[in-house]
Amino acid sequence: MRLVPVCILIAELTIVGFLGLKTAPIALALMIPLIIITILFTIYIHQKHFIAANHLPGCDCVDADRKNNIDGPMDMRFLTDQYLQPELRDKVLYPTNASLQRQLKHGMIGYPARGCAAAVDGGSDAI
């Protein structure tokens, strides 16, 4: 758990050393706040993570999942249509994914000429 922040700090210190060798004082000075923020973030994560892990250990979660799935996978049908993100709920109509009838209905194109009326009436609404 503590390996990732240590690796990030080592990488940042390596970059600071490289920038110091290349005599880039501005970039070197801008790296100092990054290292400080990384250290503070690491301290914050460790404080919050261990507080949450004390109340709900991962092993207890695994045991509860195994107990609930003894008779097979849990039935999740009660979640159907409970929430759907607006981006997934409203399908954007483009000329490539809408029939001619839907394009006319939503004003994506003008009304066809007289010879195309049969295509509009007989068009299938696939969506």
Buried (B, 14 or more C-beta within 10 A) or exposed (E): EEEEBEEBBEEBEEBBEEBEEEEEEEBBEEBEEEBEEBBEEBEEBEEEEEEEEEEEEEEEEEEEEEEEEEEEEEEEEEEEEEEEEEEEEEEEBEEEEBBBBBBBEEEEEEEBEEEEEEEBEEBEEEE
